[in-house]
Amino acid sequence: MKHFLFLHGSWHGAWCWHKILPRIEAAGHAAVAIDLPGRGRSPAVPAFVSLGRMVDAAQAALPRHGKAVLVVHSRNGIVASALAERVPDRIERTIYLASFMLPARRRVLDYLPDRDSMMPGNIEISRTGLWDWLDPKVYREALYADCTEDDIRLSRSLLVREPIRPALTRLPLTDERYGRVPRAYIRLTEDCAVSLRLQDRLLSESATDRVESLAASHSAYFSQPDGLTRKILALADAR
């Protein structure tokens, strides 16, 4: 049995994995998803949410015994990478899902704007509150293009502002620590939030031992939960 820890992306929370967790558990594994600080049941003022604070929350959710397989979506790939640097011996593998898998000393801001995505021109940024927010008018096209109306309604009711300080933080990654943790990547070929061009750029700048692709939009955990679960399980078992 493996232990999986799922980390959500921008504006979302643990709730976005609600279709994936029972499928992972049905395959005989343990699965946990958490709300990073400032999201869901972990309220926090965005200006006070640092990358370190998010990594603290992820570390607290690791199993007490054994290692975890991390699955991380979108912008918060930086959380999984920083966690791997901090506690490499507690992580079996990191699986990045259309995610910001950055090289050492880089930051999310270095890869923005992603001009092949729907993000430029549609994100409100508060320089005083230190948060960002996607214009609701583009939720469907940017995030949920192949999702059901029920999925979109659920998301509209739960999305929150995203703390921006973590996106400004350079990752202090080392080969000796972060580099010891195996990495895999799932490309989402129809993604309009993290464009395929950006995903492939990220892959060209960091080594992985396995890459899979899924013909899905940014929220494949809603639109293709069975296919996504199969890929996650296959990558978790990769040697």
C-alpha positions as CSV (number, residue, x, y, z in Angstrom):
1,M,0.0,0.0,0.0
2,K,1.2,3.5,-0.9
3,H,0.4,6.8,0.8
4,F,-0.6,9.6,-1.6
5,L,-0.7,13.3,-0.7
6,F,-2.5,15.5,-3.1
7,L,-1.8,19.3,-3.3
8,H,-4.2,21.6,-5.2
9,G,-3.4,24.4,-7.5
10,S,-4.2,28.1,-7.5
11,W,-7.6,29.3,-6.1
12,H,-8.7,25.7,-5.4
13,G,-8.6,23.5,-2.2
14,A,-8.6,19.9,-1.2
15,W,-12.1,19.6,-2.5
16,C,-10.9,19.5,-6.2
17,W,-9.6,16.0,-5.6
18,H,-12.9,14.6,-4.4
19,K,-13.3,12.3,-7.4
20,I,-9.7,11.1,-7.3
21,L,-9.3,10.1,-3.7
22,P,-11.9,7.4,-3.6
23,R,-10.5,5.9,-6.8
24,I,-7.0,5.8,-5.3
25,E,-8.4,4.2,-2.1
26,A,-10.3,1.6,-4.2
27,A,-7.0,0.6,-5.6
28,G,-5.8,-0.3,-2.1
29,H,-3.9,2.8,-1.2
30,A,-4.2,5.6,1.4
31,A,-5.0,9.1,0.0
32,V,-5.1,12.5,1.6
33,A,-5.7,15.9,0.1
34,I,-5.2,19.1,2.1
35,D,-6.2,22.7,2.0
36,L,-3.0,24.8,1.8
37,P,-3.1,28.0,4.0
38,G,-5.6,30.5,2.9
39,R,-7.8,27.9,1.3
40,G,-10.9,25.9,2.3
41,R,-10.7,24.9,6.0
42,S,-7.3,26.5,6.5
43,P,-8.2,30.2,6.6
44,A,-5.4,32.7,6.5
45,V,-4.8,36.3,5.4
46,P,-3.1,36.0,1.9
47,A,-0.4,38.6,2.8
48,F,0.8,36.3,5.6
49,V,1.0,33.1,3.5
50,S,4.5,32.4,2.4
51,L,5.9,29.5,0.5
52,G,7.4,28.2,3.8
53,R,4.0,28.3,5.5
54,M,2.5,26.2,2.7
55,V,5.4,23.7,2.9
56,D,4.8,23.4,6.6
57,A,1.2,22.5,6.0
58,A,2.2,19.8,3.4
59,Q,4.9,18.4,5.7
60,A,2.4,18.1,8.5
61,A,0.2,15.9,6.3
62,L,2.9,13.4,5.4
63,P,2.4,9.9,6.9
64,R,4.2,9.4,10.2
65,H,5.8,6.2,8.9
66,G,7.0,5.4,5.4
67,K,7.1,7.7,2.4
68,A,4.5,9.5,0.5
69,V,3.8,9.9,-3.2
70,L,3.1,13.6,-3.9
71,V,0.7,14.6,-6.6
72,V,0.6,18.3,-7.2
73,H,-1.4,20.5,-9.7
74,S,-0.6,23.7,-11.4
75,R,1.2,26.6,-9.7
76,N,1.7,24.8,-6.4
77,G,4.2,22.5,-7.9
78,I,6.6,24.8,-6.1
79,V,5.2,23.5,-2.8
80,A,6.0,19.9,-3.7
81,S,9.5,20.8,-4.9
82,A,10.3,22.8,-1.7
83,L,9.0,19.9,0.4
84,A,11.2,17.5,-1.5
85,E,14.1,19.7,-0.8
86,R,13.2,19.9,2.9
87,V,12.4,16.2,3.6
88,P,13.6,14.1,0.7
89,D,13.7,10.9,2.7
90,R,10.0,11.1,3.4
91,I,8.9,11.3,-0.3
92,E,8.8,8.4,-2.6
93,R,8.0,10.3,-5.8
94,T,6.6,13.6,-6.9
95,I,4.0,13.6,-9.8
96,Y,3.5,17.0,-11.3
97,L,0.1,17.5,-13.0
98,A,0.4,20.3,-15.6
99,S,2.4,21.9,-12.8
100,F,5.2,24.4,-12.2
101,M,8.2,22.0,-11.9
102,L,10.9,24.7,-11.7
103,P,14.7,24.5,-11.7
104,A,16.7,25.7,-8.8
105,R,16.7,29.5,-8.1
106,R,13.7,30.1,-10.4
107,R,10.3,31.4,-9.4
108,V,6.8,31.2,-10.8
109,L,7.0,34.8,-11.9
110,D,9.9,34.0,-14.2
111,Y,7.5,32.0,-16.4
112,L,4.7,34.6,-16.6
113,P,2.9,35.7,-18.5
114,D,2.1,32.4,-20.2
115,R,0.9,34.0,-23.5
116,D,-0.4,30.7,-24.9
117,S,-2.9,30.4,-22.0
118,M,-6.1,32.3,-21.0
119,M,-4.4,33.8,-18.0
120,P,-2.9,37.1,-19.4
121,G,-5.4,39.9,-19.1
122,N,-7.8,37.9,-17.0
123,I,-6.1,37.9,-13.5
124,E,-6.7,40.7,-11.0
125,I,-3.7,41.3,-8.7
126,S,-3.9,43.1,-5.4
127,R,-0.5,44.6,-4.5
128,T,-1.8,45.7,-1.1
129,G,-3.6,42.4,-0.2
130,L,-0.9,40.3,-1.9
131,W,-3.4,38.0,-3.7
132,D,-4.6,37.3,-7.2
133,W,-7.9,36.2,-8.6
134,L,-9.1,34.9,-12.0
135,D,-11.9,36.7,-13.7
136,P,-15.0,34.5,-13.2
137,K,-16.0,35.2,-16.8
138,V,-13.2,32.9,-18.0
139,Y,-13.6,30.1,-15.5
140,R,-15.1,27.8,-18.0
141,E,-12.8,28.4,-20.9
142,A,-9.6,28.7,-18.8
143,L,-10.1,26.0,-16.2
144,Y,-13.1,23.8,-16.9
145,A,-13.5,23.5,-20.7
146,D,-14.4,19.8,-20.7
147,C,-16.1,19.7,-17.3
148,T,-19.8,19.3,-16.5
149,E,-22.1,22.0,-15.4
150,D,-22.2,20.5,-11.9
151,D,-18.4,20.6,-11.7
152,I,-18.3,24.2,-12.7
153,R,-21.0,25.2,-10.3
154,L,-19.2,23.5,-7.4
155,S,-16.0,25.3,-8.3
156,R,-17.6,28.7,-8.6
157,S,-18.9,28.3,-5.1
158,L,-15.5,27.3,-3.6
159,L,-12.7,29.2,-5.5
160,V,-10.8,31.7,-3.4
161,R,-8.1,34.3,-3.7
162,E,-4.6,33.0,-4.2
163,P,-1.7,34.3,-2.0
164,I,1.0,35.7,-4.4
165,R,4.0,35.7,-2.1
166,P,4.9,32.1,-2.9
167,A,5.0,32.9,-6.7
168,L,7.7,35.5,-6.0
169,T,9.9,33.1,-4.1
170,R,13.0,31.6,-5.7
171,L,13.3,27.9,-5.0
172,P,16.5,26.9,-3.1
173,L,16.7,23.4,-4.6
174,T,19.8,21.2,-4.5
175,D,20.8,18.1,-6.3
176,E,21.7,16.5,-3.0
177,R,18.2,16.8,-1.6
178,Y,15.5,17.7,-4.1
179,G,17.5,15.8,-6.8
180,R,17.2,12.5,-4.8
181,V,13.4,12.4,-5.2
182,P,12.2,10.8,-8.4
183,R,9.9,13.1,-10.5
184,A,7.3,12.3,-13.1
185,Y,5.0,14.7,-15.1
186,I,1.5,14.4,-16.6
187,R,1.0,16.8,-19.5
188,L,-2.6,18.0,-20.1
189,T,-2.7,18.6,-23.8
190,E,-5.8,20.7,-23.9
191,D,-4.9,23.0,-20.9
192,C,-5.8,26.7,-21.3
193,A,-4.4,27.7,-17.9
194,V,-0.9,26.3,-18.0
195,S,-0.4,26.0,-21.7
196,L,1.1,22.9,-23.3
197,R,4.0,25.1,-24.6
198,L,4.8,26.1,-21.0
199,Q,4.5,22.6,-19.7
200,D,7.0,21.4,-22.3
201,R,9.3,24.3,-21.5
202,L,9.2,23.2,-17.8
203,L,9.9,19.6,-18.9
204,S,12.9,20.8,-21.0
205,E,14.4,22.6,-17.9
206,S,14.1,19.8,-15.3
207,A,14.8,16.1,-15.5
208,T,12.1,13.5,-15.0
209,D,12.1,9.8,-15.3
210,R,8.7,9.4,-16.8
211,V,6.3,11.7,-18.8
212,E,2.6,10.9,-19.6
213,S,0.0,12.9,-21.5
214,L,-3.7,13.2,-21.1
215,A,-6.0,14.9,-23.6
216,A,-7.8,17.0,-21.0
217,S,-8.2,20.6,-19.9
218,H,-6.7,22.0,-16.7
219,S,-9.1,20.3,-14.4
220,A,-8.6,16.7,-15.5
221,Y,-9.5,15.6,-11.9
222,F,-13.1,16.6,-12.8
223,S,-13.4,15.7,-16.4
224,Q,-11.3,12.5,-16.6
225,P,-11.0,11.1,-13.1
226,D,-10.7,7.4,-14.2
227,G,-8.0,8.2,-16.8
228,L,-6.1,10.5,-14.5
229,T,-6.2,8.0,-11.7
230,R,-4.8,5.3,-14.0
231,K,-1.9,7.5,-14.9
232,I,-1.2,8.5,-11.4
233,L,-1.1,4.9,-10.2
234,A,1.1,3.9,-13.2
235,L,3.6,6.6,-12.4
236,A,3.6,5.9,-8.7
237,D,4.7,2.3,-9.6
238,A,7.3,3.4,-12.1
239,R,10.9,2.2,-11.5
